[in-house]
Amino acid sequence: MPQIAYLGPPGTFTEQATRQLTWDFDAELRPFETVPLALAAVRSGMVLAAGAPVENSVEGSVPATLDAMTTDEPLVAVQEALLPVQFDLLGRPGIAMSEISTVASHPHALAQVRRWLAENLPGASVRATSSTAAGAAAVAAGEFDAAISAPVAIEHYPSLVRLASGIADVRDAVTRFLLVRRPGALPDPTGADRTSVCAVISDEVGTLAEMLTELSLRGVNLSRIESRPLRERFGEYRFFLDFDGHVADARIGDALTALRRRCSTVWFLGSYPKADRSPASVRPTASEQAFQVSAGWLEDIRAGRLA
Ligand SMILES: O=C(O)C(=O)C[C@]1(C(=O)O)C=C[C@@H](O)C=C1
């Protein structure tokens, strides 16, 4: 049975999302301590794929995932899931809120409950763990007093009790997850797809605007842009772009080749169905038909067939 990696231990949001992303095929889920380790297991062929958090509506992107996607051999996302995120406070039985002096969780989770912690546990110091479930495991082991965890975590740590639930500074927060594999056959286009790339542009006047213009000229709707440092040289950046459409779509293929000409490096990070299945709105001048007609016209000219 194929194995699918996820950020563990059991009881994380990522485990939940990975179950959702793989519900339609027989797979065994395997926990890893960090996202980079999970993705390394995909690269080495130890596992078939990995579920990884990529972006949260409150705290923004998950840098560990973005960086691990663009380090070493290429990986591509093939599916996307959105998970509503709110948290439980777990502790050992008998502990009172006033006795909690340490609260552990994943930094992304802690950032989403800052206000709640300030109001409800003002004296407690926060401790970062590798995941929300790792926080719960550490509390069960007696290392910390309480953990900010996913609601499913309590099923995995039965020695803990729920001290509070439904914790969230921002209601209706969601985290976006990707199922990531080694490059192979791409998912078929559905008309409601997203394409992710990462591009390095030179530090010259107008290069960012020109790159974005390549997308806008082809009617490509950009849904996210984010810069991360190149790391090797201070002041140079990679841009992570998400846009509506599939690499099999003419306008996306055309835009990608333009980016490839302009940028020193372009990582293709996948074309996959959007979790919300909202169809791309394509203006008539960027439709498949418009591209086909204009390509046929050019072919005719080149072949001397133009009357
Ligand atoms: O620690 C977990 O439970 C995770 O799955 C990681 C993660 C994240 O990286 O954002 C996922 C969803 C929540 O936003 C909080 C933490």
The ligand as an SDF file (V2000), in Angstrom:
LIG
                    3D

 16 16  0  0  0  0  0  0  0  0999 V2000
    0.5180   21.8170   13.6600 O   0  0  0  0  0  0  0  0  0  0  0  0
   -0.4310   21.4340   12.9370 C   0  0  0  0  0  0  0  0  0  0  0  0
   -1.4400   20.8700   13.3790 O   0  0  0  0  0  0  0  0  0  0  0  0
   -0.3420   21.6780   11.5040 C   0  0  0  0  0  0  0  0  0  0  0  0
   -0.9210   20.9240   10.7600 O   0  0  0  0  0  0  0  0  0  0  0  0
    0.4220   22.8770   11.0070 C   0  0  0  0  0  0  0  0  0  0  0  0
   -0.4360   24.1370   10.8710 C   0  0  0  0  0  0  0  0  0  0  0  0
    0.3290   25.2290   10.0210 C   0  0  0  0  0  0  0  0  0  0  0  0
    1.4610   25.0550    9.6340 O   0  0  0  0  0  0  0  0  0  0  0  0
   -0.3010   26.2890    9.7920 O   0  0  0  0  0  0  0  0  0  0  0  0
   -1.6560   23.8320   10.1260 C   0  0  0  0  0  0  0  0  0  0  0  0
   -2.8380   24.4400   10.3820 C   0  0  0  0  0  0  0  0  0  0  0  0
   -2.9660   25.4660   11.4330 C   0  0  0  0  0  0  0  0  0  0  0  0
   -2.9780   26.7190   10.7480 O   0  0  0  0  0  0  0  0  0  0  0  0
   -1.8520   25.4500   12.4000 C   0  0  0  0  0  0  0  0  0  0  0  0
   -0.7070   24.7310   12.1810 C   0  0  0  0  0  0  0  0  0  0  0  0
  1  2  2  0
  2  3  1  0
  2  4  1  0
  4  5  2  0
  4  6  1  0
  6  7  1  0
  7  8  1  0
  7 11  1  0
  7 16  1  0
  8  9  2  0
  8 10  1  0
 11 12  2  0
 12 13  1  0
 13 14  1  0
 13 15  1  0
 15 16  2  0
M  END
$$$$
